[in-house]
Amino acid sequence: MPTHTDSAGAHPDHSSPSSAATPVIEFVDVEKRFGSNTVLKDLNFSVARGERVTLIGPSGSGKTTILRLVMTLEELTGGYIYVDGQPLTYEDRAGRRVPVPKKQQKALRTRIGMVFQQFNLFPNMTVLENIIEAPIHVLGQSKKDAMSKAYSLLEQVGLPDKADAHPLSLSGGQQQRVAIARALAMDPEILLLDEVTSALDPEVVGDVLNILRDVADSTNVTMLIVTHEMGFARDVSHKVMMFDGGRVVEEGHPDQIFTSPTHARTQQFLSAVLGES
Amino acid sequence: MTRVTISAAEIEDPTLVDEDQVRQSPFWDWEFALDALPDMLLAFLQVTLVVTVVGTLIAAVLGLVIAVLLRVLPAPLAWVLKWAANFIRMTPIVVQLIFVFWTFMWLDSLTIGIVVFGVHYATYMSEVYRAGIESVPKGQWEAATALSMPPVRVWRKVVIPQALRSTVPSLGNYAISMFKDTPFLIVISVAEMVTVAGQIGAPTFRYTEVYVIAGLIFLAASYPTAVLINRLEKRLAYAH
């Protein structure tokens, strides 16, 4: 198990992340509709390299949709998303909005990793096979390299003896830790965490969050996080964005958002989530 | 007609039979039964088993190819394939056998039988595979996308292995169903076991032995098949 004795109150370095010349993620006039239902509207924000941003807000406010748009799991119905300054799905070519070539989209996508609420491990593969599949067949690593990396990641997530286990024989918390190792095996620049503890038993939530704190502390990976764990959000994020009705109603430093939110909607949401106190 | 009737058994001298003799003969004649057995077994092995085994292999592979193509082809092509498969599935196999028999005169009847059975059942099996593919959770596709896995790899390593798990029992049922449809081969003059049984019984009007044997042979073949399918199903289940 990764030890994390000093996590309580140990906030990350909140000084602005280094080399913020080009944002790693940039949303420009993003709009997302499902049929006639507009989920996101006129959304503009950017995330700097190494920055960890948490999206909070009531369910249905479009937070998860934002992660899914970055992972290209949803069709972008309006506007543009840039990753490392390059258009991810659509680009503006002489005033016309055209789809980005598939090859370019794929190249950008390999820089992005995602951990899902429901883990989504491949049940027909062992834990090890889950982790080395993409490094070998997408990044072209040798089997030997991919395996040694996989073992060290399993060590990091506290499951060194589960390499040959099948995912469905593991508990939810263990599966999610494997899923984190699988995402990290791709060495992503951007890690998307979509309510990664929501499907877990309360007593294992802490383990998974501690692993993610370690990842945040030990790497420079940019994180976009959707979570209901406000303590975790406060510990790891550089910035918190409060969503409601598909728009950002307030954003700022976690200390400010959690202690003195200015917007009435944020105050209302936080008091509901954190309990009336 | 240029075709020659094929029969797996040479019919014995069909001399006229004395009716009284038939009536007085015992219900079950062991000697007659043992005489009939080799020809029937031969017909079973050479025709029934060959058509079923090769036909099932063709159906299982082609059915999967159809199911995957329906998902990956551009819409107009998928539409054409879908209706071609529907057409084959919704017309009787007897009609298809006769049609192919008289359209491709130069082909050997047994080959026609195998191909028609294989293609006909492929259209059924493609529906089983389709259901299996649809049963793979959306999250599996999304995880594959998040890992940027190439589409061929996603199908081969993630979707098809998981889709197959739920399909084995239904595919097995179709294999057994095909097995029991083989007597239809008579319409293209392929004498499989049941036809041969009739041919052996005809001269003496002794049908009891031959059809009981035919039934026992079907049973003897179906039962191990069912056991095999059961075992395969267990092997495909995830280890826990």
Interface residues (C-beta under 8 A of the other chain):
Chain A: M71 T72 L73 K106 R109 T110 I112 G113 M114 F116 Q118 N120 L121 F122 P123 N124 M125 E133 A134 H137 V138 H166 L168 S169 R182 A183 M186
Chain B: P137 G139 Q140 E142 A143 T145 A146 L147 S148 M149 P150 R153 K157 V158 P161 Q162 R165 Y238 A239 H240
